[in-house]
Amino acid sequence: MIARKLAALPDQSGVYLWKNQAGEVLYVGKAKSLRNRVPSYFGPEAADNPMHAALVRQIADLETIIVPSEAQALLLENNLIKEHSPRFNVLLRDDKSYPRIAVTVGEPFPRVLVVRRVNLEGARYFGPYTDVYTLRNTLKIIRRIFTVRSCHYALPDDHPDRPCLDYHIERCRAPCVGYQSREDYRRMIDDVLLFLEGKTVDVRQRLRERMQQASTGLDFERAAQLRDAIRWLEQLEQPQTVELVGGGDADAIGFARDGDDACGVILRVRSGRVIAREHRFLEHAEHEVDGAILSAFLVRYYLPLEARASSALLPLVPEDVGALHQLAPGVTWHVPQRGTNAKLVELADQNARHLLESLLIEAFDIEERAADPVYALGRDLGLAEVPRSFVCIDISTNQGRDTVGSLVWFDAGRPRKAEYRRFKIRGPGQQDDFAAVHEVVTRFLKRRLEEGKPVPDLMVIDGGKGQLGAAVDAARALGQEALPIVSLAKREEEVFLPGRSESLRLSRRSSSLKLLQRARDEAHRFAVSYSRRRRAQRTITSELLTIRGIGPGRRRSLLERFGSLAGVKTASSAEIAALPGFSTTLAERILETLNGRR
């Protein structure tokens, strides 16, 4: 089916969607020519990219959408990635809806609101604000300097009979009851917009002009209010403001990456000052080039912003620079090589590196607080059901002796020690790791079925393809073909699944991989402790059984009474002779034999 679709691809711009057998979108891409781009996934060079190779193994269907231009393909690609969040695309790490400040300029008496969705007709939006403190501080400043109404009346048609408390504490001039004209209120809203755009110099100048007008008109109360606003604005502390040489407005874009993660930063420069910093993290970036990641950040985060400067300073040339020119014709894209602009881009890059380092440092704490890594494990392994309960099996041996198996049980990501099991390998598994895995799986499942107990949702084997195959064969022999079984290999932390020749490589910081590693390490600890105990018992047994007159029964009595071989050696002949079946002569023979071997 895919071959027929590939043969029918048009030589036009468009977007393509790779899907798996379940119809889930795996990857969304764009192309200037679908005919040239899409078949390249099956070429010999695709095997050089591990991500592409993993993608191709799962492809079962193809969907294409034709658009008029490459720029339109870039926009459509962005929308489809937001809609489907494909696992093989570079994604914004936390695509939640950040708050914005909305100014409802479409209303006769606009309001300043905090919103999370861009759905107010005619409103102007500022943000999004990734830092809640910055948002709250901005609102505090607006309410301190400007007298924006906080009520929800649809003025002027719907209004109260008298002003509210805000009027009496001088936080509002009561346009609701006609104390402030529509024109005067609009001028104040224009100042709010300038302030949110970072043009504080213009705001102060406009406030001074209005203060002079109020003073000339003998409205001294209003002039005093404007004077206080100017003083407060001049004293306003802006800790993130950096003075720069030169003036003008620009947005400096910074970029940093580390393995699977990347960070994009926007430094907002207004009138020669850095007035704000915004950032977003991206993931699934390990096998993408820098230009592609930067392009994804610009299209999905920067272009939707309303308060963009006319000049964007970039650290490198993005992959789709031509399409960016078409999508944002009012923006000039620069990659400065020297001077103030280059220093500004370097400052943005430093911020991106700092933020990414902080993310990597804090990642472990964040993942520990995650809602439930069990769901992530089910998703990453492609399981039909969430593995709320799963077991992990490990084999431990000592040069072919004392071979044992261990099985640990996890419920909801936590160990359930009451269900831990140890297995003394009896058959050929004493010399064969695969046979040992087969024996443990067989004995465990057979007993669960005989006792009418449920089997786990997932079985994890410590090992590679061979151990996985042995476990699958054992499960099938007992009619448990539907039981999901995977194996985890230690060296590269690869996950092997039945029926797949290639391994699944999870992110090293993935909560799924960490859960598998925790279960594997617990099973290994449990197996090694049992193997060591059996080896110690075998050593004790061999020494005692060499003594004339000591058989299995008397050996058992000695170990039960004195606990260990060392305990027997330190006992007195009277203590040993007091045991049932022991005489003084035998006790003395035991001590002479053992102590003579020191």
Order of alpha helices (4+ residues) and beta strands (2+ residues): alpha-beta-beta-alpha-alpha-beta-alpha-beta-beta-beta-beta-alpha-alpha-alpha-alpha-alpha-beta-beta-beta-beta-alpha-beta-alpha-beta-alpha-alpha-beta-beta-beta-beta-alpha-beta-alpha-beta-beta-alpha-alpha-alpha-alpha-alpha
